[in-house]
């Protein structure tokens, strides 16, 4: 499984807004997080539609996080940005298998276990915890 680059950008955007605790312009976010402006606009639109962020218009306007980093899990942002979070096609809701082996496939059963562990990890760790674990202090001091 590989996350889309827009998912990475969304995670970085939310982290930046959560750490800095102030209005930030799209230009500031783009420059600070090294996110191309075109991608950032898509990310901001999706985050805003999902109500993770809000914006103020005008010269002094910008974007702000509507929640704290403690309230947002890594999985929340991944789920918002990705079409799927499943590691294999056979784990999707329709359980597609070109071999028609869903009921007895040992590999699928193993994938299910890995998927559950991955989802549990993604949806139990907050973005704040990630910052604390990794020591990112971008806006402090």
N, C-alpha and C positions, 0 to 999 in steps of 0.2 A: 504494500500500500504506500502510495506517495501522495502527500497533500499537494493540492494546487498552489501555485505561487500566490494567488489571490487570498487563499486561506492564511498563508504565512503573513501576508501584508495586513490582513484583518486582525490577526492576533497581535502583531506589532503596533497597529493603530490603537487598539483597545488598551494595550499595556501603556503606551505613551500617554494617552489621555488620562488613564487612571493614576499614573505616577505623577504627572505634572499638575493635576487638579486645577486646571485653569482652561479658559477658552484657548483653543489653538486653531490657527488658520490652516487651510489645506496646504498652503505653501510651507508653513512651519513643519507640519507633520511630514510632508513629502521630503523636505530637506533633512530633518532630524533622523527620520527612519529610513532614508535612502529608498523611498518608494516612488517609482515613476508616477507622475501626476495623473496620467490616463488610468492606470490601475487604481490609484487612490480614489478617484472620483467614483468608480464602480463600487469599491469597498465601502466608502462613506455612505453611498446611497443604500446599499444593502443593510448596513449597520443601523442607519436611520430608520429605514422601513421596519426593521425588527425592534425598534425602540431601545436599542442599546445606547444610542447616542442621540443628541439633539443639536440643533444649530441655531445660531443667532445671525441674522443677516446684517449687512452694512460694513462700514469701514472698521469698526471695532468688533465685528462679529467673529464667529469661529465655531468650533465643535467642542462639545463637552460630553463626558460619559454620564449616563443617567443612573448608573448603579456603581457600587464599589467593586474593586477587583476581587473582594472576598465573595461577592454574590455571583460571579461569572466563572464558570468552569471552562477549562480548555475545550472540553467536549461541546459546550454550548456554541462556541464560535466555530468549531469544526463542523458541527451539524448545520449551522446556518449557511456556511460557505460551500460545502461539498454537496455534490449530487448524491453521493453515497458514502458511507463510512465502512462498508463491508469489505473485508479483505479478499473475498472471492465471490464470483457471480452466483454460485449455488447458495450463498447465504442471504441473498436478496429475498424480498417478500414472496416473489413468485417461485422461488427455489428452482430456477432453471438449471437443468443439467442435460447436456447433449448426450450423455450416456444413459439417462433415465435411471440413475443410481442413487438418488437422494436418500432413499430408505435404508440402504445398506452400505454406503460408501464410508470406509474408515477415514479417508482423508477429510471428507466433509465433517465428520464428527470431531476430528482433531481441530479443524478450522473453527468450528463452533466454540470450542473451549478457548482457543486463542482470541477469538472475537470477543467473547464475554470478558476476558481479562483486560483486553485493550479498552473496551468501552467502560468497564469499571474504573480503570485508571484515569481515562480522559474525563469522566463525569464526576469523579470524586476529588480531583485536584483543582483548586481555584487558581486563577491567574496570580493572585497575591502570593499563594504558596510557591508558585513557580519562581517568582521574583525573589522570595526569601531563600529558597533553596539554591538559586543560582547567583545570588548576590548582585543583582542589577540595581544600581542606584542612580539612574540617568538624571533625575530631576532634583536630587537631594543636594544640599550644600551649595 
